[in-house]
Amino acid sequence: MSRYAVLYVSTLAVLLGLDLPFLGLVAKGFFQSQVGDMLGEIRLAPAILFYALYVAGVVIFVSGQGDASWRSTLLYGGLFGLFCYATFELTSLAMLRHWTWPVVLVDMTWGVALTAVAATAGLLIADWATPRG
């Protein structure tokens, strides 16, 4: 398996392993209390497409460079998460009547931490499984 495939799969596994429990257990009640009836059933196809594209972005822009270190990946992963989550959250706050500042702050903070950790763990796993030559 190529290094990029290992990097992609490992980053995706870490991201899903952290995000799904957070969304399903930790934050579910919070989001329901904040935005209520705006939440619907999860649509699987868009969710899969989001994760596939988001992790591709992480690999392309954060961890896939030949000189990426765990420190740079942690920093740039956090920044990538900030920019991506801020785009969604602030657009939602600007346009959706029931979106709240607490939702924005919680989700943006989570996006920064989640992306930084998933990108860094993915890089470390890829470095272990397919060392750079």
Residue pairs with C-beta under 8 A, 6 or more apart in sequence:
1 130
2 130
3 126
3 130
3 132
4 59
4 64
6 125
6 126
6 129
6 130
7 59
7 63
7 64
7 122
7 123
7 125
7 126
8 55
8 56
8 59
8 122
10 121
10 122
10 125
10 126
10 129
11 55
11 58
11 59
11 63
11 118
11 119
11 121
11 122
11 123
12 51
12 52
12 55
12 122
13 122
14 117
14 118
14 121
14 122
14 125
15 51
15 54
15 55
15 58
15 114
15 115
15 118
15 122
16 51
18 114
18 117
18 118
19 114
22 110
22 114
27 106
27 110
30 102
30 103
30 106
31 39
31 103
32 39
34 98
34 100
34 102
34 103
35 96
35 98
35 99
35 100
35 103
36 98
38 96
38 98
38 99
54 84
55 118
57 80
57 84
58 77
58 80
58 115
58 118
58 119
58 122
59 122
61 76
61 80
62 68
62 73
62 76
62 77
62 80
62 115
62 119
63 73
63 77
63 119
63 120
63 122
63 123
63 126
66 132
68 123
70 120
70 123
70 124
73 116
73 119
73 120
73 123
74 116
74 119
74 120
75 116
76 119
77 115
77 116
77 117
77 118
77 119
77 120
78 112
78 113
78 115
78 116
79 112
80 115
80 119
81 111
81 112
81 113
81 114
81 115
81 116
82 108
82 111
82 112
84 111
84 115
85 107
85 108
85 110
85 111
85 112
85 115
86 108
86 111
88 107
89 99
89 103
89 104
89 107
89 108
90 104
92 99
92 103
92 104
93 99
93 100
93 101
93 103
93 104
